[in-house]
Amino acid sequence: MRRTALVLLAALAAAIGLVACGGGDSAPTKAEYQEAFQPVNEEIKTLGQEVGDAIVNAKGKSDADLAAQFKDLATRTTTAATSVGELEPPDDEAIQKDQDALEAALNQGARDLNSIASAAEAGNAKTAAAAVAKLAADSDDIRKPRERIEQALASEGGESEQT
């Protein structure tokens, strides 16, 4: 009986040790990461195109329509930022850094889009124009880390489209 208790205690200690150090899981390979990153990356590129289209085609739309459109884009951008943050990066410091930068930049882009929506709701064209200018200035902070991740994954022999 005593020996059984010792075996159980040893097994419990080993299990606690595995949980404490992450269960022995390793980071995904770059190929695995690329597979997970690709649909998120496509959504980010689609959002970028839709934001550009929304800005170019804003003239002639009602303030209420613009507010609804930009709120939707902000929500989708926040969702994309969350998706980026939930990705488990490979054991590559540059990709990890770019993933963090991309998540932060998407969250900033969502705030910019919400500012545009709020300005549209208020019917304040001057504030909306300033928010659009801020979004344009912040857009490189989204594009650059996204492209660096694409390049890092492509350099590993994977296929990646540059945009």
C-alpha positions in Angstrom: 0.0 0.0 0.0 2.8 2.4 0.9 4.6 1.6 -2.3 1.4 2.4 -4.3 1.1 5.7 -2.6 4.8 6.6 -3.5 4.2 5.6 -7.1 1.1 7.8 -7.2 2.9 10.7 -5.7 5.8 10.3 -8.2 3.3 10.2 -11.0 1.5 13.3 -9.7 4.8 15.2 -9.3 5.7 14.3 -12.9 2.3 15.5 -14.2 2.6 18.8 -12.3 6.0 19.3 -13.7 4.7 18.8 -17.3 1.9 21.2 -16.7 4.2 23.8 -15.2 6.6 23.8 -18.2 3.8 23.7 -20.8 3.3 20.0 -21.2 6.4 19.6 -23.3 4.8 21.2 -26.3 7.2 22.9 -28.8 6.6 25.9 -31.0 5.1 25.1 -34.4 7.4 24.8 -37.4 7.4 27.7 -39.9 5.3 25.5 -42.3 2.7 25.0 -39.6 2.7 28.6 -38.7 2.4 29.6 -42.4 -0.7 27.3 -42.6 -2.3 29.1 -39.6 -1.1 32.6 -40.7 -2.3 32.4 -44.3 -6.1 32.8 -43.7 -5.5 35.6 -41.2 -3.2 37.3 -43.6 -5.7 37.0 -46.4 -8.4 38.6 -44.2 -6.0 41.5 -43.3 -5.3 42.1 -47.0 -9.1 41.9 -47.8 -9.8 44.4 -45.0 -7.1 46.8 -46.3 -8.8 46.7 -49.7 -12.2 47.2 -48.3 -11.0 50.1 -46.1 -9.5 51.8 -49.1 -12.7 51.3 -51.2 -14.8 52.6 -48.3 -12.7 55.8 -48.2 -12.6 56.3 -51.9 -16.4 55.7 -52.3 -17.5 57.7 -49.2 -18.7 60.7 -51.2 -22.4 60.7 -51.6 -23.1 58.3 -48.7 -25.1 59.4 -45.7 -23.3 59.9 -42.4 -25.3 57.0 -40.9 -24.2 54.7 -43.7 -20.6 55.7 -43.3 -20.7 55.3 -39.6 -22.2 51.8 -39.9 -19.6 50.8 -42.6 -16.6 52.0 -40.6 -17.9 50.5 -37.4 -18.1 47.1 -39.2 -14.6 47.5 -40.6 -13.3 48.4 -37.1 -15.0 45.3 -35.6 -13.5 43.1 -38.3 -10.1 44.7 -37.8 -10.3 44.0 -34.0 -11.2 40.4 -34.8 -8.2 40.2 -37.1 -5.9 41.6 -34.4 -7.3 39.0 -32.0 -6.7 36.2 -34.6 -3.1 37.4 -35.0 -2.6 37.4 -31.2 -3.9 33.9 -30.9 -1.4 32.5 -33.4 1.5 30.6 -31.9 4.6 31.8 -33.6 7.5 29.5 -34.5 10.7 29.7 -32.6 11.9 32.7 -34.6 12.4 36.0 -32.7 11.9 38.2 -35.8 8.5 36.5 -36.6 7.5 36.8 -32.9 8.4 40.5 -32.9 6.5 41.2 -36.2 3.5 39.3 -35.0 3.3 41.4 -31.9 3.8 44.6 -34.0 1.1 43.5 -36.4 -1.4 42.8 -33.6 -0.7 46.2 -32.0 -1.0 48.0 -35.4 -4.3 46.3 -36.2 -5.7 47.4 -32.9 -4.5 50.9 -33.6 -6.1 50.7 -37.1 -9.4 49.6 -35.4 -9.3 52.6 -33.2 -8.7 54.8 -36.2 -11.7 53.2 -38.0 -13.8 53.8 -34.9 -12.8 57.4 -34.9 -13.9 57.8 -38.5 -17.2 56.1 -37.6 -17.7 58.5 -34.6 -16.9 61.5 -36.8 -19.5 60.3 -39.4 -22.1 59.8 -36.7 -21.5 63.4 -35.5 -21.5 64.7 -39.0 -18.1 66.2 -38.5 -16.3 66.1 -41.9 -13.2 67.8 -40.5 -12.7 65.2 -37.7 -13.4 62.4 -40.2 -10.7 63.7 -42.5 -8.2 63.9 -39.7 -9.1 60.3 -38.7 -8.7 59.2 -42.3 -5.2 60.9 -42.3 -4.3 59.2 -39.1 -5.4 55.8 -40.5 -3.3 56.4 -43.6 -0.3 57.3 -41.5 -0.8 54.1 -39.4 -1.3 51.8 -42.3 2.4 51.2 -42.9 2.6 49.9 -39.3 0.2 47.1 -40.4 1.7 46.5 -43.9 5.3 46.3 -42.9 5.3 43.6 -40.2 2.7 41.6 -42.3 5.0 41.7 -45.3 8.1 40.8 -43.2 6.2 37.7 -41.9 5.3 36.7 -45.4 8.9 37.1 -46.5 10.2 35.1 -43.6 7.8 32.3 -44.4 8.5 32.5 -48.1 12.3 32.2 -47.5 11.7 28.9 -45.9 10.5 27.4 -49.2 6.8 28.2 -48.7 4.8 30.1 -51.2 3.7 33.6 -50.4 2.3 36.4 -52.5 3.8 39.8 -51.9 1.3 42.7 -51.8 
